[in-house]
Structures are given as structure tokens and as C-alpha cells.
């Protein structure tokens, strides 16, 4: 079964066939098997067989569904699908060849994958898949383990080929599993040799493992004899190694702690839910063990009833058991995971059949010693085991206590194991009706080692209040001294007992009535105690709006984040003198960010933990922070909170230019919005408009069109320089503007990408002086912050226009930083606070404001446009006209003054000439009349 890492409801399920049936049969569900008949089956045998020359014995082995690819391991090899982000009519597969491996090798091979969602994939995040072969290396093979990174084209050996200095004694090892740690950028190997099982970690450099070890090799104890696999809990840094034992690492493989001992029934598979933190350990016999991520305890259930089955956790953490049933429409039958319809038993009583001897340390703390008869052949079955931690010892009558620690001590005869418990409800003491011997006094004498003789001193010789055979396996408790478990009846006045703490056992001392007590935790005649799963004792409260148990926070450079969590005990107790923190905190990459924390108890005995993160590191990366209530029971709904911190840019963070005038949307539609002076602040651009260049208004040199319309001519296209510029974007290869499909948002956008759609722009009257450039940062908390240093910005005009300048103010403590940045990027930088713009040119100006690199992980940028109108005649037109007009008017006045001064009759010659012309015209007119007559 392969689950989609980001949507666990999408599942690919494959059927493993025996040698009688051949083929590849896959089922696909997009509802997490929730809908009846919602699984669609596909027979890929014929298509996939076409990729091979010989399809004899072609069958399914394993499947992995990554964020972008589907990998199928078959008996003939590994197949990798095409990118699932770009669907086609048919999903195609490519063949991956591993030299030197046969069908028998592929059938026993396994795929290993760490489930992690990359819905918003960063540059430092990658999917890795490894394949291991269960065989020793031969001369025809380069390795028995290979791994690859998305898109899984190149597969490299898991171990570097660089020769490492080794000991003279040659040790053959098998790579059981290989996983890539995305948080620490390392490769984790699980090795199995004839002598031991070990884990090694190497750094990952450029998709290849380093030949040097990152940590010293961790060697598991000798009793860990069978290792079957290794897995990271999804979206966390909890690393589990399973087999005849289960081990947990929280630091990437440097160290491990034991979780379970499964010597006689090894764990063969694990199933995880990132949402509920539940983990199912499935043993070879089909027995189910339930744990939670980060806890070191588990609960045992019955065996699976169905031979062909698989556990599955959906997106909300609901567990079900999937099995095949031909009577169902889609052949998928599902049962609740931990129910009697799926398991043979859901009784989680894990008590063993022997007597317990309580040894009081305080009123609230007891050590229970488990009795093992000296002649018993089942000594290991009568011990406290690691599975009992976190469970509850319950008396058949009254009283219960929580097991917090298990101890093994073979040197204590008769009691090879013990459990430290915290009393929740006091246990009942035997009374005189149940044990009449309590009416008398006792003396304790040393008998044949290791036994003690307890002698009863009767009040009177005729008394019948003596020891009974039913008192065997009861415990004599003497405050301040060792307890004694009664193991052998001698007579009515004498019994043999074993001491729980021989060093403080009293000798030859008499204890009167009421100075000694009797407790019954026997199993000789009837079961007087049991061990059951501890009910949930804690609530977890997050003091934020986040209700998820696994969530992501983006921490930008120089930003900080505070996370607060409260653990509330369900049973309120009196204030304790020594209080242990209720939370364990684990970090996947501790050096990624600065982390500080502190915890305290409030007046209600609740534990409050505050976690502070500050990011000073300029390197991008991620780390998971896990908060585990280590005393919690597996019955709790919430035991683990996983916070994933990414040193990266949040997709909610952006920079926004705030215009000086807020023009309503209705005014943009009409194209009219008058300011207080009656000036229209909106300019409707002509079709196929291009801003002017430095060569003049009639010679645009930019490639950007505004208000593009391919069906209309391009203005200002007379000069050759203009004819070879200008390129459509959204209207490319379109014949009309309607075909450009410009939305309302694109028509209102300042972005250069949508310049073809931009119809109207803000209009300002010449001159534009000290126009304030107000910039704000919109973050994921839905708050707008005024941008200021050190968020220095650069400003450019996208059409390469001049005639503008920027003024700003730089504080003295920022001048050095400004000078340093300008020396690196070779461009002027500005303080975004108190920034203003002056424009001495005309028509459209399109500016882009960009934050300098090194102060944020985000590519913060925004654009704005200003159309400058009502511009006077450009230089030198205006001065030239004014000069000529002034010279003409002045010359006229000067000559008029001279004519008047010297009495020059300027108009007399013109007047005489006019009279002569008039007389001549009169003579010509009279002659014409005489000739007509």
C-alpha cells in the first residue's frame, strides 16, 4: 500500500500474487476507502510487460507513492512513473535497471521511503527512495542497496565507493534498510552482521553519502538478534528500528532507547499516522501492538483474524484494516483497526500469573517485586517487561497504581524483576476476617538461605487465629523494614518467606498486632491483581489558534516565534516537593535556529511550557520540534505535538505598495475620479500604448505594451527603432483583445506580466514632487507592518526611462550597511521609510521596488505606475518660443519709439502707393466698360 504524503486519502494498493497467478493489479482510491465501491482496479500487466523482453513470472512486490512519482517494484525490476503533477491520458512508466540481479532477488527486495509532505516544496526539500536486496554482494553487482532523489533517474549505491581504512578482519555486512534524513541531510543505514546489528550515519553531499561517519556507529545489544526494518515517523524525526526488539532514536541515529522486546515474535511491519501519532507494530504471528510517536510504552492487542490484510490510517488518523472480499463491489472489505471484527481480542490485560510483593517507599510510591519460584521453568515469562511501563496495576478489591519504571535484578533470589509504581488509589489491607493471623504478634528468624521463618506468637494457646494455607503468596508489610512474601506453609504457626530487601530485613525482632500488615497480590487460588492500560491522565492545551497536532511555521530571517503549550493533569494532586517536567522536547536539527525554552507549574498544578525560536541563520532549512508528554498513556487522544519550523519564506508573506490616493473600484470601472482640485486621477491608456523613451515621445523603445489589442494598429511606430520593439505577452498569437482573456484582477494589476491587460492607470498632474512611496509587509499573521531598515530596497523603471529621482533618509547606524550592500549589488539602495519620488518626465512611468537580498528569504517586490499629464512643452520648445516672442515685441516697441522720435513718416510711402494702385484700378475698370459698350 502506498499513501500520498500530502493527502493520505489517496491510496494505491497492490496485490501480491503467488507463483500460480501472474500480473500487476493495482487499486486506487481517493476517499481513503471511505466510499463503498470507491476503489478502482487496474490491470497493468500487458502495458508494463511491454517494457521487458520476457515477462515470465511477472508479479507485484512493493509500491511507494511519493509527492510526485509512483514507484512499482516488480519481480522483473523497478518501474518509475511519469510526473504525477502533469497528468496525461495514460500514466507512463520508465524502467530502472540494476545490474546483476535476477527475479529471485527482486522478489525479496524492499523499498524504503520517508513520508513527508512537500505541498509547497522548497529548494532544500527532496524525496528520496532506496531499494535493498536481501543477499550478499557478488562480483557482478556494485551494491545491494541503491538510492535516488526525485525524479529518480539516477540510482547511486547507498555506500560511497571511496575506500575506507578497515580492520584486518573482514566482516560481511548486509544493509537491511537505508533512509535519508531530510532534516540533518544525512543517510542512515541499518546493518546486520553475524555478530551484531548496528546503525551508521553519514552526511549527504550533492546526493552522495560522505565516506566519513557523522556519528560513531551505534551497536545494539547482543539480545537484539533480528532486524527487519527502519522507519521515520511521518513529518517528524522519530526513527524506529524494529525486529526482535523495537528501538527509538530522536537524534537521527546517534543514540537509541528501547521501546519493546519481541524476542519470540519479531515485528515485521509498522503503520503510522502523522495526524494522531498512532503507530501499529505488527508481529510475525499477526499480533498487534499500539504505541504513540515518541512514547516508550505500548499496548498489546490480539491477533489479526484475516490472513490477507493491511492496516491503513487516513488523513484524520482513523485506523482501519483492509482485506479482500470478492462479495463486495470493489473487493475491499474494511474493519475498524482495533475492534473484535479485525482482531481476535481487544483485552489489553498483560498481567503474568505470579504473586507480587509490595515494598512501600512512601505512601505514594511502591516497588512491586514479581515472584518467580526457584524451580519454575518459565522464569522469563514471570518478569516485568518493558511493555508494562505506563500501564496500571489494579487490585481485585480496591486500589491501583501507575507503573513508571521496570528493574531487572537477577542477584535478588526469587524476585528477578520489579516495578516502581505511583499510587493513584490506596490498596486495601487484609482484615482479621480474611486473615485471622493478624490478631497476633510475629517474629522473623533467618532460615535456610534464602528463606526467612515467620513465627506467629498467639495471644492465647487456644486461639484459632493462626496461619492458613490461603495466606500463601500474601505479603507481610512492616513499615520501615523489608516486606516478606509468604511462599511455603509449614504449620499453623510457621511459614517460610522471601525478603524483598534482605539488607533491611529485621532479625529476631517481635512485631505486635497492628505493627505489621498483610496485602494480597496472589494468584495461587484466584487472580487478585491485573495490569491494564492506563487511562489518559493528561490534557494538552495549545495557547494559540492552531488546533492541529502537526503543523508548519515559516520563520524568516531575523524573525522569531513563540509557542506555548499547557499540560493539564486530569487528577489534581497536592503540590509535590519534587516535580518532574511533564514534557520532553526533541529537535531534528538543533543548530538550524536559536531555541530557548522554560517550563513552570501554575496554581492548578498544570505544567506550562514556552518555546521561543529566533532565526539568525542565513541558510535555509527545516527542523521538526516534537513535544511529547512522556507519562501519557496510549489511550490519550493527544500525546505528541509536532511543530515543523522552516527557515524559509512563507507563501503568505508579501510586500505591498500603498498608493497615495485610495481610488474605489467603481471609479476604476468608470474611469473618472476627481481629487479635491477637480483633477481626474484616472488615465485611460490608448490601444497598444507604449511609454516614450529618452529619445522622445514619438520613439518608444520598450517591449512592453499596455492596453494591448492585436486587432488595432500600433501607434508611434514610424521610426525603425520603434518598429523592432514591442512584444505581446498575454495577447501573443491572438487576433483580438477578447481572445487575450484578461480578467478583472489582471486589468487592475500593476505587474509587468499583465501589462497587456492594463487599461487604466493612476494619473498625476505635472510636476510630481516628493510623491510618498509607502511600502508595507503582509505576513502570515494577517498584519501589515510598515517597511523600514534593514529592509533596504532598490527602485527601477521597467521601461528604462529617466527623468525621475528618489530621496530618502538613512539613519547613522544604517549608513555602513547601505554602503556595504551597494558595493555588492552595484546599485543604489534606499531606506523604505520616508521614501519619496519626484518625476520631471511625462506620460507613463512603471516602477519596480525590490528588497535587497540577505535580509529576508522572500523575493519581496512590488510594482506601481504613475501617468504624468498636463506637461508643458518640452525643452527647448518653451524657452525658444518665449525668447522669440519677447524679441519681436521688444523690437516693435523700440522701432516705434525711434520713428516717433525722429518724426519718420513710415506710413506715407505705403499710403501714396495705395492711392496710385487705387487710381490704376479705376482707369482699368473704366476702359473695360467702354470696350463692352
QUIKAFEN-V732058 format. One line per field, one symbol per residue. phi: phi as a letter, one per 30 degrees, with the letter a starting at -180 (. if undefined). A space follows every 50 residues. Layout:
phi->???
This chain:
phi->.bcddcbddcbcbccdcdddbckcbbcbbcbiidddidcccbccdddddd dbdbcdidadbabbcddbbcccccdckcbcdddddbdbdbdcbcccccdj cceddddcdbcbbcdadcdcdcdccbcbbbbbcdaddcddbdacbbbace cidcccddcddddcdcddddcdbcddabbcdddchbcccccbbdcacbbb bbdcbhibdddcddbddccdddddcbcclbacdeibcdcccbldbbbbbc bijdbbbdcacbedbddcabbbbddcidbcccdddjdcbcbbejdcbabc cdcddcdcaadbcddcidcbccbcbddceciccbbeecbddccdacdcdc dcdadccdbdcbdcbbcccddbedcddcdddccdcddddicbdcddcbja acdcacbcbddddjbdbabdbcdcbeddcdcdddbddddccbbcbdceec cbcccccddbdcdcdbdbddddidcdccejbddbcdcbdcadcbbcbcdd bedcddchbcbdeicbbbccbcbdcadcaacbddddcbccbcdaddcdcb bcbccddicbbbbbbbccddcdcdecdccdedcccbcdbdcdbdbbaaba ccdcidccbcbcbbccddcdlbacccccddcdcddddbbbccccccdacd dddacbdcddcccdddddddibacddcidddbcddddhdbddcddkddbd cddccbhdbddcdcdhbddedddccjbdcdcdiccbddddhddddddcdd dddcdecdcbbdcbdddcchddccbbcccddhbccddaedddbcbbcdch ccibabbabcdddcddddddddddchbdcbdddicbbbbccbidcbcbcb dddjcaddcdaabbbbccbhcdeddcdddddddddddddddddddddddd dchdddddedddddddddddddddddddddddd
